[in-house]
Amino acid sequence: MAQKHNLILLGVDSLWADHMSLYGYPRLTTPHLDKFARDAVVFERNYSPHIPTTPAYATMLTGMDCFSHTAVALRHKGPLSDRVSTLPEILREQGYTSTCVGFSGNPSSRGFDSYLNYAGWGKWEERPSRKAENLNDVTLPELDRLAQGEQPFFLFLRHMDPHSPYLPPQPFERLFYDLDPCDPARTSIQPVMEFKPFCDYFATWMPPGITDADYVIAQYDGAIAYLDACIQRIFQRVEELGLAENTLIVLNGDHGETLMDHECYFDHHGMYDCTLHVPLVLKHPSLPRGLRIPGYTLHQDLVPSILEVLGIESNTAFDGRSVLPLIRGERSSNWSDFYITECTWMRKHGWRTPEWKLMVALEPDFHFKPEVELYNLIQDPNEDHNLAESEPGVVAALRARMEAWIARREAETGTTNPIHTNLNWHGSKDHDGPFTSSQQAYDTLHIGDPGTAARLQARDTPAA
């Protein structure tokens, strides 16, 4: 019997593909991943359809969409649906052992044999925040242990760089910025610090007296470069242990990041492409080297793709599709259009095509944005010009397509669309049910410190 190959999945939190030099960003943020990709397959249009972390990883680790696994909110109540199996559960049936690093206590991390944690947050007084090094300190000994075992293994790493707080160590903090971040002549940070729901959180990790938002963006880029350097140590250890020829290595992001984009300051809510566009890279001896795939892929494609590369047959009818036909040139794209949801600080859903993006608010949001947004992604790739009022026909057509898709998925799964049933998605102790106005949402939602941010991602924990 042929030896079963191992799996290392690097899940990177808040990694916007457009800020990676691997995806054409002008700053050299990912030199090691750029080199890694020369021996791998890169998917150029890979998207996270369900924002943020909890539903994103639920999709990545089940091969299912939100109708099947039922997770749409960061603060998901209860477990994932027992009708779905997670990747570690599937692989266990094939004789694999599994370890999850940095993602315990979240319903989307169900099914691993071992859970290891590390310090993945920080604040200004504790800078720098050596998240990626902390992950390596836990991961490398575990990788050694798994390599010595007789079972094939699945090692899942949930990286917390470049997730905020962006506090990378030197030289990465100043790698892309050499000015005075507190120069009074610069005022770009002002609207950030005036945004009541987040300003207290920002004050815990941004420099006291900061005036220049470009410094914070440079720190985000520096955090990516720091992550890149630390991931190289993992790649190096894989080589040292002689695992390269029998291991599938996957890099995937759970969601991107909004920096100064769309007033969703330095976070990952909203369904703009800065939040949806994430990297996907696969490296395995059976796969081509240096191939870039321009077709559309989604998170739910990951599990069926991994199983096909590993040569594991499954009777599961996944919602996603293997990417191997794209690699073999048998299909140009896995998706032509797709359903998107967001339930972090707002509750919205929408429909994305190669040309158009429709976003519909299911309750008023704390940014006071219009109920319906429509963007032409070809003419306006940054999504700056809302065409909902001037293109009512396009809105109607996309909305009809979305509603037909929802109706079909509800019929197929026997489950009401979970975006309509998670009415306490916000987790606020001071408010019950949907918000009735943007002002109410603005006055209610608040994140005060990194500790609160960490707890938001734990099971059934209300927001502060």
C-alpha positions as CSV (number, residue, x, y, z in Angstrom):
1,M,0.0,0.0,0.0
2,A,1.3,3.4,-0.9
3,Q,2.3,5.7,2.0
4,K,-0.3,8.3,2.9
5,H,1.0,11.8,2.6
6,N,0.9,14.4,5.4
7,L,-1.0,17.7,5.3
8,I,0.2,21.1,6.7
9,L,-2.5,23.8,6.4
10,L,-1.4,27.3,7.2
11,G,-4.5,29.3,7.8
12,V,-3.6,33.0,8.0
13,D,-6.0,35.4,9.8
14,S,-6.7,38.8,8.1
15,L,-4.3,38.3,5.1
16,W,-5.5,40.4,2.2
17,A,-4.0,38.9,-0.9
18,D,-3.6,42.3,-2.5
19,H,-1.0,43.3,0.1
20,M,1.2,40.3,-0.7
21,S,4.0,40.8,-3.2
22,L,3.0,37.2,-4.3
23,Y,-0.2,38.8,-5.7
24,G,1.5,41.8,-7.3
25,Y,1.7,44.3,-4.3
26,P,4.6,46.7,-5.0
27,R,6.0,46.4,-1.5
28,L,8.1,43.2,-1.0
29,T,6.0,41.8,1.8
30,T,6.3,38.1,1.0
31,P,9.7,37.2,-0.4
32,H,9.8,33.7,1.2
33,L,6.3,32.9,0.0
34,D,7.1,34.3,-3.4
35,K,10.0,31.7,-3.6
36,F,7.8,29.0,-2.1
37,A,5.2,29.7,-4.8
38,R,7.7,29.1,-7.6
39,D,7.4,25.4,-6.7
40,A,3.6,25.5,-6.1
41,V,0.2,26.4,-7.6
42,V,-1.1,29.9,-6.9
43,F,-4.8,30.7,-7.2
44,E,-5.2,34.3,-8.2
45,R,-8.9,34.8,-7.6
46,N,-9.6,32.9,-4.3
47,Y,-12.4,34.3,-2.2
48,S,-13.8,34.0,1.3
49,P,-17.6,34.0,0.8
50,H,-18.6,34.0,4.5
51,I,-17.0,36.7,6.7
52,P,-15.4,36.6,9.3
53,T,-13.2,34.0,11.1
54,T,-15.7,31.5,12.5
55,P,-17.8,31.0,9.3
56,A,-14.7,31.3,7.1
57,Y,-12.9,28.5,8.9
58,A,-16.1,26.5,9.0
59,T,-16.2,26.7,5.2
60,M,-12.5,26.0,4.8
61,L,-12.5,23.0,7.1
62,T,-15.7,21.3,5.9
63,G,-16.0,21.9,2.2
64,M,-19.5,23.2,2.8
65,D,-21.2,26.6,2.6
66,C,-23.2,28.4,5.3
67,F,-26.4,26.6,4.5
68,S,-24.7,23.2,5.4
69,H,-22.5,24.1,8.3
70,T,-24.9,26.9,9.6
71,A,-22.2,29.3,10.7
72,V,-22.4,32.9,9.5
73,A,-21.5,34.9,12.6
74,L,-18.2,35.5,14.4
75,R,-20.0,34.8,17.7
76,H,-21.6,31.6,16.5
77,K,-24.0,30.1,19.0
78,G,-23.4,26.4,19.8
79,P,-21.5,23.9,17.6
80,L,-21.4,23.4,13.9
81,S,-24.1,21.4,12.4
82,D,-23.7,17.7,13.2
83,R,-24.7,17.0,9.6
84,V,-21.2,18.0,8.4
85,S,-17.8,16.5,9.0
86,T,-14.7,18.6,9.5
87,L,-11.4,17.8,7.7
88,P,-9.7,16.4,10.8
89,E,-12.7,14.1,11.3
90,I,-12.6,12.9,7.7
91,L,-8.8,12.3,7.9
92,R,-9.1,10.4,11.2
93,E,-11.2,7.8,9.4
94,Q,-8.2,7.4,7.0
95,G,-5.7,6.8,9.9
96,Y,-4.5,10.4,10.3
97,T,-3.6,12.1,13.6
98,S,-4.2,15.8,13.8
99,T,-3.1,18.9,15.7
100,C,-4.6,22.3,15.7
101,V,-2.3,25.3,16.8
102,G,-4.0,28.5,17.9
103,F,-7.6,27.9,17.3
104,S,-9.1,26.1,20.3
105,G,-12.5,27.0,21.8
106,N,-14.0,27.9,18.4
107,P,-16.8,25.8,17.0
108,S,-15.1,25.7,13.6
109,S,-12.1,23.9,15.1
110,R,-14.0,20.7,15.9
111,G,-12.4,17.3,15.5
112,F,-8.7,17.7,16.1
113,D,-6.9,15.1,18.3
114,S,-4.7,17.8,19.9
115,Y,-5.0,21.5,20.5
116,L,-2.0,23.8,21.3
117,N,-2.2,27.5,22.0
118,Y,0.2,30.5,21.9
119,A,0.1,34.2,22.7
120,G,-1.5,35.8,19.7
121,W,-2.5,39.3,20.8
122,G,-0.8,42.3,22.3
123,K,-0.9,46.0,23.0
124,W,1.3,49.1,22.7
125,E,3.0,48.7,26.2
126,E,3.8,45.1,25.4
127,R,5.3,45.7,21.9
128,P,6.6,44.1,19.9
129,S,4.0,41.4,19.5
130,R,5.9,38.3,18.4
131,K,2.9,36.3,17.4
132,A,4.4,34.3,14.6
133,E,7.5,33.5,16.7
134,N,5.2,32.3,19.5
135,L,3.4,30.1,17.0
136,N,6.7,28.6,15.8
137,D,7.8,27.9,19.4
138,V,4.8,25.7,19.8
139,T,4.7,24.3,16.2
140,L,8.2,23.2,15.6
141,P,8.4,20.7,18.5
142,E,5.0,19.4,17.5
143,L,6.1,19.0,13.9
144,D,9.1,17.0,15.1
145,R,6.8,14.8,17.2
146,L,4.4,14.2,14.4
147,A,7.2,13.4,12.0
148,Q,8.5,10.7,14.3
149,G,5.1,9.0,14.5
150,E,3.9,6.1,12.4
151,Q,0.6,7.8,11.4
152,P,0.2,10.3,8.6
153,F,-0.6,13.7,10.1
154,F,-2.6,16.8,9.6
155,L,-1.1,19.9,11.2
156,F,-3.3,23.0,11.1
157,L,-1.7,26.4,12.0
158,R,-3.9,29.4,12.7
159,H,-1.5,32.4,12.3
160,M,-2.5,35.6,14.0
161,D,-0.2,37.9,12.0
162,P,-1.3,40.2,10.3
163,H,-4.5,40.3,12.5
164,S,-4.6,43.5,14.6
165,P,-2.9,44.6,16.7
166,Y,-0.3,45.3,14.1
167,L,2.8,45.4,16.3
168,P,5.6,43.5,14.5
169,P,9.1,43.6,15.9
170,Q,12.0,45.5,14.2
171,P,13.0,45.7,11.5
172,F,9.5,45.0,10.3
173,E,7.7,47.8,12.1
174,R,9.8,50.4,10.1
175,L,10.4,48.3,7.0
176,F,7.9,50.4,4.9
177,Y,7.8,53.6,6.9
178,D,10.5,56.1,7.9
179,L,8.5,59.2,8.9
180,D,7.2,60.6,12.2
181,P,3.8,58.9,12.8
182,C,2.9,61.7,15.2
183,D,3.7,64.6,12.9
184,P,1.0,67.2,13.6
185,A,1.0,68.2,9.9
186,R,-0.6,64.8,9.1
187,T,-4.2,64.2,10.1
188,S,-5.3,61.1,8.2
189,I,-5.8,59.1,11.4
190,Q,-8.5,61.5,12.7
191,P,-11.6,59.8,11.4
192,V,-10.2,56.5,12.8
193,M,-9.9,57.8,16.3
194,E,-13.3,59.5,16.1
195,F,-15.0,56.2,15.3
196,K,-16.6,55.4,18.7
197,P,-17.0,51.6,18.4
198,F,-13.3,51.0,17.8
199,C,-11.4,54.0,19.1
200,D,-10.7,52.6,22.5
201,Y,-9.3,49.4,21.0
202,F,-7.1,51.3,18.6
203,A,-5.7,53.4,21.5
204,T,-4.4,50.2,23.1
205,W,-2.0,49.4,20.3
206,M,-1.5,52.5,18.1
207,P,1.2,55.0,19.2
208,P,0.0,57.7,21.6
209,G,-0.5,60.9,19.6
210,I,-0.5,59.2,16.2
211,T,-1.7,61.3,13.3
212,D,-0.7,59.4,10.2
213,A,-2.8,56.4,9.1
214,D,-0.1,55.4,6.6
215,Y,2.1,54.3,9.5
216,V,-0.6,51.8,10.6
217,I,-0.9,50.5,7.0
218,A,2.9,50.1,6.9
219,Q,2.7,48.2,10.2
220,Y,0.1,45.9,8.6
221,D,2.5,45.3,5.7
222,G,5.3,44.8,8.2
223,A,3.3,42.2,10.0
224,I,2.9,40.3,6.7
225,A,6.6,40.5,6.1
226,Y,7.3,39.3,9.6
227,L,4.8,36.4,9.2
228,D,6.5,35.6,5.9
229,A,9.9,35.3,7.6
230,C,8.6,33.1,10.4
231,I,6.8,30.8,8.0
232,Q,10.1,30.2,6.2
233,R,11.3,28.6,9.4
234,I,8.5,26.1,9.2
235,F,9.3,25.4,5.5
236,Q,12.9,24.9,6.5
237,R,12.1,22.4,9.2
238,V,9.9,20.5,6.8
239,E,13.0,20.1,4.5
240,E,15.2,19.2,7.5
241,L,12.8,16.4,8.6
242,G,12.7,15.0,5.1
243,L,8.9,15.7,4.8
244,A,8.9,17.7,1.5
245,E,8.3,14.7,-0.8
246,N,5.3,13.3,1.2
247,T,3.5,16.4,2.4
248,L,0.9,18.6,1.0
249,I,1.5,22.2,2.2
250,V,-1.4,24.7,1.8
251,L,-1.5,28.4,2.5
252,N,-5.0,29.9,2.8
253,G,-6.3,33.1,4.4
254,D,-9.6,33.1,6.3
255,H,-10.5,36.7,5.2
256,G,-8.7,39.9,4.2
257,E,-8.5,43.2,5.9
258,T,-10.0,46.7,5.5
259,L,-7.3,49.3,6.3
260,M,-8.6,52.8,5.5
261,D,-11.0,51.3,3.0
262,H,-14.7,52.0,3.1
263,E,-14.5,53.5,6.7
264,C,-14.2,49.9,8.1
265,Y,-11.0,50.9,9.7
266,F,-8.3,48.3,10.4
267,D,-10.7,45.4,10.7
268,H,-12.4,42.8,8.5
269,H,-16.1,43.5,8.3
270,G,-18.0,44.4,5.2
271,M,-18.1,42.4,2.0
272,Y,-15.8,44.6,-0.1
273,D,-13.1,42.7,-2.0
274,C,-10.4,43.8,0.5
275,T,-12.1,41.5,2.9
276,L,-13.1,38.7,0.5
277,H,-9.8,38.3,-1.6
278,V,-7.5,35.8,0.2
279,P,-4.5,33.8,-0.9
280,L,-4.5,30.1,-1.8
281,V,-1.3,28.2,-2.6
282,L,-0.9,24.4,-2.9
283,K,2.5,22.7,-3.0
284,H,2.8,18.9,-3.4
285,P,5.2,16.7,-5.5
286,S,2.2,15.7,-7.7
287,L,1.3,19.3,-8.6
288,P,2.9,21.6,-11.2
289,R,5.5,24.1,-10.2
290,G,5.0,27.8,-10.7
291,L,1.5,27.6,-12.1
292,R,-0.9,30.5,-11.6
293,I,-4.7,29.8,-11.9
294,P,-6.8,32.8,-12.9
295,G,-10.2,31.2,-12.4
296,Y,-12.5,31.8,-9.4
297,T,-12.2,29.5,-6.3
298,L,-13.9,29.7,-2.9
299,H,-13.2,28.4,0.6
300,Q,-15.5,25.5,0.2
301,D,-13.3,24.2,-2.6
302,L,-10.4,23.5,-0.2
303,V,-11.4,20.2,1.5
304,P,-12.4,18.4,-1.8
305,S,-9.2,19.6,-3.3
306,I,-7.0,18.4,-0.4
307,L,-8.7,15.0,-0.4
308,E,-8.1,14.6,-4.2
309,V,-4.4,15.6,-3.9
310,L,-4.0,13.1,-1.0
311,G,-5.7,10.4,-3.0
312,I,-8.6,10.0,-0.5
313,E,-12.0,9.1,-1.8
314,S,-15.0,10.5,0.0
315,N,-18.7,9.8,-0.4
316,T,-19.5,13.3,0.9
317,A,-21.3,15.6,-1.5
318,F,-19.3,18.7,-0.8
319,D,-20.7,22.1,-1.6
320,G,-17.3,23.0,-3.0
321,R,-15.4,21.7,-6.0
322,S,-11.9,20.3,-6.3
323,V,-9.5,22.7,-7.9
324,L,-7.6,19.9,-9.6
325,P,-9.6,20.2,-12.9
326,L,-8.4,23.9,-13.1
327,I,-4.9,22.7,-12.6
328,R,-5.3,20.1,-15.3
329,G,-6.9,22.7,-17.7
330,E,-10.2,20.8,-17.8
331,R,-12.1,23.8,-16.4
332,S,-11.4,27.5,-16.4
333,S,-13.1,28.4,-13.2
334,N,-15.0,26.8,-10.3
335,W,-17.5,29.6,-10.0
336,S,-19.1,32.2,-12.2
337,D,-20.9,34.0,-9.4
338,F,-21.5,33.3,-5.7
339,Y,-23.3,34.2,-2.5
340,I,-21.6,36.2,0.2
341,T,-22.4,36.9,3.8
342,E,-20.9,39.0,6.6
343,C,-21.9,38.9,10.3
344,T,-19.1,40.5,12.3
345,W,-20.1,44.1,13.2
346,M,-22.9,44.2,10.6
347,R,-25.4,41.7,9.2
348,K,-25.4,41.7,5.4
349,H,-25.5,39.4,2.4
350,G,-25.0,39.7,-1.3
351,W,-24.1,38.4,-4.7
352,R,-20.8,38.7,-6.6
353,T,-20.1,38.1,-10.3
354,P,-16.9,38.9,-12.2
355,E,-18.5,42.3,-13.1
356,W,-20.9,43.2,-10.3
357,K,-21.1,43.2,-6.5
358,L,-24.5,43.5,-4.8
359,M,-24.6,44.0,-1.0
360,V,-27.9,44.1,0.9
361,A,-28.1,45.1,4.6
362,L,-30.4,43.0,6.7
363,E,-30.5,45.6,9.5
364,P,-29.0,49.1,9.8
365,D,-25.2,49.1,10.2
366,F,-23.1,51.3,12.5
367,H,-21.4,53.0,9.5
368,F,-24.7,54.5,8.4
369,K,-24.3,53.0,4.9
370,P,-27.2,52.6,2.5
371,E,-29.3,49.5,2.6
372,V,-28.3,48.5,-0.9
373,E,-24.9,48.9,-2.5
374,L,-24.0,48.0,-6.1
375,Y,-20.5,48.2,-7.6
376,N,-19.2,47.6,-11.1
377,L,-16.0,45.7,-10.3
378,I,-14.5,46.2,-13.8
379,Q,-14.9,49.9,-14.0
380,D,-14.6,50.5,-10.2
381,P,-12.4,47.7,-8.7
382,N,-12.0,49.6,-5.4
383,E,-15.8,49.8,-5.0
384,D,-15.9,53.5,-4.5
385,H,-19.1,54.4,-6.5
386,N,-22.4,52.9,-5.3
387,L,-24.6,52.5,-8.4
388,A,-27.6,51.0,-6.7
389,E,-29.9,54.0,-7.4
390,S,-28.6,54.6,-11.0
391,E,-28.8,50.9,-12.0
392,P,-32.0,49.5,-10.6
393,G,-32.3,46.9,-13.3
394,V,-28.9,45.4,-12.3
395,V,-29.9,45.4,-8.7
396,A,-33.2,43.6,-9.5
397,A,-31.4,41.0,-11.6
398,L,-28.7,40.2,-9.1
399,R,-31.2,40.2,-6.2
400,A,-33.4,37.7,-8.1
401,R,-30.4,35.5,-8.8
402,M,-29.4,35.7,-5.1
403,E,-32.9,34.9,-3.8
404,A,-33.3,32.0,-6.2
405,W,-30.0,30.6,-5.0
406,I,-31.0,31.0,-1.4
407,A,-34.3,29.2,-2.0
408,R,-32.6,26.4,-3.7
409,R,-30.0,25.9,-0.9
410,E,-32.8,26.1,1.7
411,A,-34.7,23.4,-0.1
412,E,-31.6,21.2,-0.6
413,T,-30.5,21.4,3.1
414,G,-33.9,21.8,4.8
415,T,-32.4,24.7,6.7
416,T,-33.5,28.3,6.8
417,N,-30.7,30.6,5.6
418,P,-28.7,31.2,8.8
419,I,-28.1,34.8,8.0
420,H,-31.8,35.3,8.7
421,T,-31.9,33.4,12.0
422,N,-28.7,34.7,13.8
423,L,-30.5,37.8,15.1
424,N,-28.2,38.1,18.2
425,W,-25.1,37.9,16.1
426,H,-23.6,41.0,17.8
427,G,-23.4,39.3,21.2
428,S,-24.2,42.5,23.0
429,K,-25.5,42.2,26.6
430,D,-27.2,45.6,26.3
431,H,-29.3,44.8,23.2
432,D,-31.4,42.0,22.0
433,G,-32.3,41.2,18.4
434,P,-31.7,43.3,15.3
435,F,-30.8,47.0,15.4
436,T,-33.6,49.3,14.3
437,S,-31.3,52.2,13.4
438,S,-27.7,52.9,12.5
439,Q,-27.4,55.2,15.5
440,Q,-28.5,52.4,17.8
441,A,-25.9,50.1,16.4
442,Y,-23.2,52.8,16.6
443,D,-24.1,53.5,20.2
444,T,-24.2,49.9,21.2
445,L,-21.3,48.1,19.6
446,H,-17.9,48.6,21.1
447,I,-14.6,46.9,21.4
448,G,-12.3,48.1,24.1
449,D,-9.1,46.1,24.3
450,P,-7.2,43.1,22.8
451,G,-8.6,40.9,25.6
452,T,-12.1,41.6,24.4
453,A,-11.1,41.0,20.8
454,A,-9.7,37.6,21.7
455,R,-12.8,36.6,23.7
456,L,-15.0,37.6,20.7
457,Q,-13.7,34.6,18.8
458,A,-14.3,32.1,21.6
459,R,-17.4,29.9,21.9
460,D,-20.7,31.6,23.1
461,T,-18.9,34.5,24.7
462,P,-20.8,37.9,24.6
463,A,-19.1,41.0,23.6
464,A,-18.0,43.5,26.2
